[in-house]
Amino acid sequence: MQLQIFLAKKPLFYNEIDYTRMPRVYKSIKEKLANPKIIHLIGTNAKGTTGRFLASALYKRGFSVGHYTSPHILEFNERVWLDGSDASDEVLQEAHTKLQNILKKEDSDALSYFEYTTLLASIVFSSCEYVVMEAGLGGEHDATAVFDKFLTLVTPIAYDHQAFLGESIKEIATTKLRAIQNSAILATQSSEVYSVAKDLALKNSLDIRKYQEYLDTEDEQKIQIIAQELKLASYLVDNLSLSIAALKFLGIKYATDDFNGARLFGRLSRLDDNIIVDVGHNPLAAQAIKEALSPKKYVLVYNSYKDKDHEQILKILKPILNSVELIDINDNRAQTFEVLKRTLNELEIKYTKFKRVDKDTSYLVFGSFSVVEAFIKSYKEWKNEI
């Protein structure tokens, strides 16, 4: 069976997750999988860009590298990056065939979309020296947590997916940080996260350090050069710094041009002169975007999932908005327009429904991967008309 047909039969999201399934299935096939050095990324935001900075630099240094990230915007291939480019359909199909041959049929059928694609990626990366693996939903119970990790990178932790991870920052941080096996490097965190990290380090004899402990004056100078060359927003500079701390941990030297072309699309990416797209979907991402784009004002093309704090997001973004245009997304998790309109009225933000792009208007497209996907498809149709 073709991979895309097989994956289409699996739900993308679940109201309940069987946390015992992935460890059990992985254990049954572990001896048949390769064992590269896995660098695990956990956190709330910034996993994708941090991972791509690191994977790109390792590849430029001459290593064979895989980068597993999620979700994708337009094509599934975006999730599986191998030695400088997204894996081809042929490579993915070959890995799917191999995986089908080593899995029991009942396990293959039972695995969730993300669990199956995580194992699929490990097949694609079988010849890699390093694999940069991004967690999907959480930490200790995530499908990616079953692998032996050489190093864990912890991007900023904030509120998100509370139904699965916990209602407080302490609970969320504990769930995520329990994925650490040996060594970890922390991005800048809140005091609550640092406290949880310290407690877990003492309890489990873990080596957990802040990224600043790995950087010296020369590194700081290089980071500024890279940031200027790539025109990075401040939060992307933080992600770059964490990736460089990882290189220092690994004992790998790097040059400033090792990060050229490492920007991951969909993270404050300029689609056109007047259009910026970002796949962020929570208050932490909104705050970073406001700081990066202020004081310029934009029309926000927006939608939200029901489990996201859209009111707080819109409140944060309001100072850089002229108005909001609500876009339809084909997802049953999408918030209703009625609820979004009520919030916009309460916040006194002008709004309308998104129809098409005006070339004389500056747009910020934000809300989720689904929002960016829907906008890009609409934008391409509009471009083809003119």
Secondary structure, 3 states (H helix, E strand, C coil): CCHHHHHHCCCCCCCCCCCCHHHHHHHHHHHHCCCCEEEEEECCCCHHHHHHHHHHHHHHCCCCEEEECCCCCCCHHHHEEECCEECCHHHHHHHHHHHHHHCCHHHHHHCCHHHHHHHHHHHHCCCCCEEEEECCCCCCCCHHHHCCCCEEEECCCCCCCHHHHCCCHHHHHHHHHCCCCCEEEECCCCHHHHHHHHHHHHHHCCEEEEHHHHCCHHHHHHHHHHHHHHCCCHHHHHHHHHHHHHHHHHCCCCCHHHHCCCCCCCCCEEEECCEEEECCCCHHHHHHHHHHHCCCCEEEEECCECCCCHHHHHHHHHHHEEEEEECCCCCCCECCHHHHHHHHHHCCCCEEECCCCCCCCCEEEECCHHHHHHHHHHHHHHHHHC
